[in-house]
Amino acid sequence: MPALIAGAATLLPIAYLILRATEADPATVARLVFRPRTWALFANTLALVGGVLALTTLLAVPLAWLVVRTDLRGRNVITWLSVVPLAIPGYVMAYALLGLGGHQGLLAQLAGWSVPRPSGYFGAALALSLYTFPYLFLNVRNALLGLDPALEESARSLGQSPAATLRTVVLPQMRPALLAGWLVVALYVLGDFGVVALMRYETFSYAIYTQYTSAFDRTYAAWLALMLLAMTLSIVLLEARLLGRRRYARVGGGAARRAPTSRLGARAPLAWTWVALVLGAALGLPVLALGAWMVLAPPSFETWQAVAATFGRTAALALPAALVATALALPIAVMGARVRSAAGRAVERLAYVGYAIPPVALALALVMFALRSAPGLYQTIPLVVAAYVISFLALAIGPIRSSLLQISPRVEEAARSLGRSRSAAFVQTTFRLIGRSLAASGAMVLMVAMKELPMTFLLAPTGYTTLAVRVFSRTNEGMLAEAAPFAAAVVLFSAAFAGLLLSYEGRR
């Protein structure tokens, strides 16, 4: 029953969006959907997705190749630094870029250079790329580590040049990793609200927010949300179609081995220059920007008190969401790993639908649900927690399901043979063995919820501000120095949590 309730909750936002959108008459629907602004939003959103995918590929693929296939020194440190930008939310990256330019920007105050602030398409694409490229880097790095060098050696022995081998052997083997990384990046770009709002670039997410806040009739907002959801599902289906049913495993006996590293030699300075440019822009820029603003305008004691109070309010939303998401993920993971039925697989897939729904569309659907069916929930903390749980439930399922698949069902069968009931056998055996996975699931949801912006912005009670909302609202008003302490708190917490998870992952 908990698994079925969680699965039904995932479908609730989509049902309410469809219900609200279909209340309009066909003529109104045609006028709204086919208006020029709608197609302009579609073109802007698609262009942003394409630009971010191209830029993240340019950043991530050479970096992954350098840390896996070359003798570059400090490869483990470079790998860790390449993942740390995930701890810096996209809206903080946009804050750092905006803080550089302008007559009162950091470059003007520190060096006397007045440069235009990045905005529009270029600013949004750059900020999103610097934040999301680690997703693609991790996928490509893992694919290169698992690629059997015998395939390349066979191609070279048949007379293929290094360039032809790269084109005909290496790139096809990297196709699943590239598609998986591109899918994650594209879904994030489609659902992003903070970066496009700060950069003043109109996409579906930004238009949904402005339509929701400025218009009395929200039918157009509902249709925009459905169109954004359709784009999301189309990208998911396209990724599955492009992946196809091709086989990527080696054929024949023997074991795959690690590919030998190439000596950089005289090209080492060029490689280090590229590493410095990528990590300097993705990691050094926001850290230096935050530090510079806090030096130029030192926060007062009252400001640090406000940061601590805001941190407490943020944790008051994130902690319950992490606990509830982990509790609901457990029965869903059990159904997916232990119950060999179509119903179990369907419930597990429904949880991933919630993660695919863009946050702005999910928040709008829950607003409609609260106003129509549960007015007492409108602008309350339980509604925000429910939105977090629906959106981040899929993150909590993965570690638990992986752990369950590694535990033999015979452990519980042995306990049953000794007289334990089904539930007692599970609690006394399997539940104890997956304790660390439960903690990892809760930690992942907690870290993501602490940084969440669009759902909090639309659903939180009036006057209830979190760290993300404080950073966004002050940056949106041009108060960059005032936003710095709150942005630093988000970055420090996320970086500490990411470092903790990475160090825990490295242990046996």
MODAVEN-V195064 format. One record per run of one state. SS is the DSSP state (helix for helix, strand for strand, loop for the rest). FROM is the first residue (numbers start at 0). LEN is the number of residues. Records with the same first field share a line. If there is no record, write none. Layout:
SS=FROM-LEN, FROM-LEN
//
This chain:
loop=0-1, 21-4, 33-2, 70-4, 87-2, 100-5, 110-9, 146-2, 157-4, 173-1, 191-2, 198-5, 214-4, 243-18, 262-2, 296-4, 338-3, 356-2, 373-1, 377-3, 405-4, 417-4, 433-1, 451-2, 459-7, 476-3, 506-2
helix=1-20, 25-8, 35-34, 74-13, 89-11, 105-5, 119-27, 148-9, 161-12, 174-17, 193-5, 203-11, 218-25, 264-32, 300-38, 341-15, 358-15, 374-3, 380-25, 409-8, 421-12, 434-17, 453-6, 466-10, 479-27
strand=69-1, 261-1
//
